Amino acid sequence: MVSKRKKKYESGEGNRYVSRKTALKMLQLSLKDFRKLCILKGIYPREPRNRKRAQKGATGIKTLYHLKDIQFLLHEPIIWKLRDYKIFAKKMGKARALRDFETIKRTLENRPHLTLDHIVKERYPSFIDALRDLDDCLTLLFMFSTFPSLQHVPRDQSALCRRLTIEFLHAVIASQTLRKVFVSIKGYYFQAEIKGQTVTWIVPHQFCFVPQSTLEVDFRVMSTFVQFYCVMLGFVNFRLYHLLNLHYPPKFAVSSADATEKTLVDEEAFVSERVAALNVPLFCTGRDTTAEEEVEIDQFPMIEDPTKLEEIKQEAEKVKKHKTLFKGLKFFLNREVPREPVVFTIRCFGGEVSWDKLLFVGATFDESDESITHQIVDRPSLGKQYISRYYVQPQWIFDSVNARELQPVEKYFLGAVLPPHLSPFIDKTREQYVPPEERALEDPSLAEMNPEKEETEEESETDEVEKKNESENEGEMLRNEEEREDGNESEIHEKDKVREQKVGIECGL
């Protein structure tokens, strides 16, 4: 009995990959819907080991996907929703052309909606998995929360991003998990430690939106990412609020003084504005979450190193003190200070903060309050000043957070030249270059010695340059003298030869 002969590219890499064109035929989708489906499901192109075999002998470069990934997409219920949306678009176009308003109204009421809950649960089976992938989610949503209504970015999506990010900031404030802050030209870098996972995100500066002259960024693709990340962050916020015994969506108790006709008519807008102020404690569902909980570290003397265990205890004590860095301090923000990042940082470490009530809602006390300890000002001078408080620049808050202790306020007074704002995202366990500014901050004695060292270094450099110039000048002078001597010797030899020739001629005559 003769075995059946295998054809070429039916096994191995030739049967493991499919091109994008083949995937579109298998799924019966357009390129736009295929991209959206891949973004939502987390499927991306693959790079084979042998491209020629994977492309079944084709020499050009194609976009390849795993065959199993495409077969996995065949059973996705979102595909039917995408097809339903195509039917919806055709019905709407036909009804608008015929100006059939009843059909338009009925079609809009039956508009298909994508539900991405099952995809989030599928991609992130546990809460820790979602926290590990939260960096890009937060950075993108914070950026989209500042956008106006664009062609491929609806206003509802930007408003949803704004609401979800504010809810996440409230969760970080309630849990006091913020650890590091850094300000750069890109924005504000924040790092929090949630359930043992380090989460880092960027909040952009509050600048005016400048529309693009050319479409350098595909907002349609970015909007698809935002659509998925909104559902993901909603799940994360719900779980965080549940762990902190906070009511979700966030609520706060409205006092009788605040209960005016406007609040009673539009209570939802009133609550959303107060929540966005980041200055109002949220309503708890159970016990008070602000009470400090002492964490006891288990001891295993037979297993763990005692020195290592002592280091862990010391680090836990430092973190405990770090959480109450601004406790007992009262801050007031001037109008020119960026409100949201500064308020968020102060609230995370137990401080009280307020601002001008005409600037934004949620101000709890006025500038004339005598109990204010620090006023944050970002201008060279100020007209009226109170003796009972310090006037410091915003960098003092961020440097104090990164140093885990209150920095001397003398370096951050009005009009003072600020010390360098060093990045806290540096691994100090690795051997690397440490700038002199950072060494001076760690050891104050070096700061006093630095000016003298700089002067001595400058003097030594000038002395070396002068010595080099003198040596070069001396060398040039010696060369010139040698050249002159050589020239004189050659002239003397020529004169002697001429004289000998003259004497020979005379003798011959």
BELJOWO-V94243 format. One record per backbone hydrogen bond with DSSP energy under -0.5 kcal/mol. NH is the residue of the N-H (numbers start at 0). CO is the residue of the C=O. If there is no record, write none. Layout:
NH_CO + NH_CO
//
This chain:
9_6 + 13_10 + 14_11 + 15_11 + 15_12 + 16_12 + 17_64 + 19_62 + 22_18 + 23_19 + 24_20 + 25_21 + 26_22 + 27_23 + 28_23 + 33_29 + 34_30 + 35_31 + 36_32 + 37_33 + 38_34 + 39_35 + 40_36 + 41_37 + 42_37 + 45_63 + 47_45 + 50_48 + 53_49 + 54_50 + 55_52 + 56_51 + 57_54 + 61_59 + 63_45 + 63_61 + 64_17 + 66_15 + 69_65 + 70_66 + 71_67 + 72_68 + 73_69 + 74_71 + 75_72 + 78_75 + 79_76 + 80_76 + 81_77 + 82_78 + 83_79 + 84_80 + 85_81 + 86_82 + 87_83 + 88_84 + 89_85 + 90_86 + 91_87 + 92_88 + 93_89 + 94_90 + 95_91 + 96_92 + 97_93 + 98_94 + 99_94 + 100_98 + 103_99 + 104_100 + 105_101 + 106_102 + 107_103 + 108_104 + 109_105 + 110_107 + 115_113 + 119_115 + 120_116 + 121_117 + 122_118 + 123_119 + 129_125 + 130_126 + 131_127 + 132_128 + 133_130 + 136_132 + 137_133 + 138_134 + 139_135 + 140_136 + 141_137 + 142_138 + 143_139 + 144_140 + 145_142 + 146_143 + 149_147 + 149_152 + 157_153 + 158_154 + 159_155 + 160_156 + 161_157 + 162_158 + 163_159 + 164_160 + 165_161 + 166_162 + 167_163 + 168_164 + 169_165 + 170_166 + 171_167 + 172_168 + 173_169 + 174_170 + 175_171 + 176_171 + 178_190 + 179_190 + 181_188 + 183_186 + 187_202 + 188_181 + 188_186 + 189_187 + 189_200 + 190_179 + 191_198 + 192_176 + 193_191 + 193_196 + 194_192 + 196_193 + 198_191 + 198_196 + 200_189 + 202_187 + 203_201 + 206_204 + 210_208 + 215_213 + 218_216 + 221_217 + 222_218 + 223_219 + 224_220 + 225_221 + 226_222 + 227_223 + 228_224 + 229_225 + 230_226 + 231_227 + 232_228 + 233_229 + 234_230 + 235_231 + 236_232 + 237_233 + 238_234 + 239_235 + 240_236 + 241_237 + 242_238 + 243_239 + 244_241 + 245_240 + 246_282 + 254_252 + 258_254 + 259_257 + 263_259 + 264_260 + 265_261 + 269_265 + 270_266 + 271_267 + 272_268 + 273_269 + 274_270 + 275_271 + 276_272 + 277_274 + 278_273 + 282_250 + 284_244 + 285_244 + 285_286 + 290_287 + 293_291 + 294_292 + 295_293 + 297_295 + 302_299 + 303_299 + 308_304 + 309_305 + 310_306 + 311_307 + 312_308 + 313_309 + 314_310 + 315_311 + 316_312 + 317_313 + 318_314 + 319_315 + 320_316 + 321_317 + 322_318 + 323_319 + 323_320 + 324_321 + 325_348 + 326_323 + 327_349 + 328_325 + 330_351 + 331_373 + 332_353 + 333_375 + 336_333 + 341_337 + 342_338 + 343_339 + 344_340 + 345_341 + 346_342 + 347_343 + 348_344 + 348_345 + 349_346 + 350_345 + 351_328 + 353_330 + 355_332 + 358_355 + 359_355 + 362_359 + 368_365 + 371_368 + 372_329 + 373_329 + 374_389 + 375_331 + 376_374 + 376_391 + 388_385 + 389_372 + 391_374 + 391_389 + 392_411 + 395_392 + 396_393 + 397_393 + 398_394 + 399_395 + 400_396 + 401_397 + 402_398 + 403_399 + 404_399 + 410_407 + 411_408 + 412_409 + 415_412 + 417_415 + 421_419 + 425_423 + 427_425 + 429_426 + 431_429 + 434_432 + 438_434 + 439_435 + 440_436 + 441_437 + 442_438 + 443_441 + 445_442 + 446_442 + 446_443 + 447_443 + 448_444 + 449_445 + 450_446 + 451_447 + 452_448 + 453_449 + 454_450 + 455_451 + 456_452 + 457_453 + 458_454 + 459_455 + 460_456 + 461_457 + 462_458 + 463_459 + 464_460 + 465_461 + 466_462 + 467_463 + 468_464 + 469_465 + 470_466 + 471_467 + 472_468 + 473_469 + 474_470 + 475_471 + 476_472 + 477_473 + 478_474 + 479_475 + 480_476 + 481_477 + 482_478 + 483_479 + 484_480 + 485_481 + 486_482 + 487_483 + 488_484 + 489_485 + 490_486 + 491_487 + 492_488 + 493_489 + 494_490 + 495_491 + 496_492 + 497_493 + 498_494 + 499_495 + 500_496 + 501_497 + 502_498 + 503_499 + 504_500 + 505_501 + 506_502 + 507_503 + 508_504
//
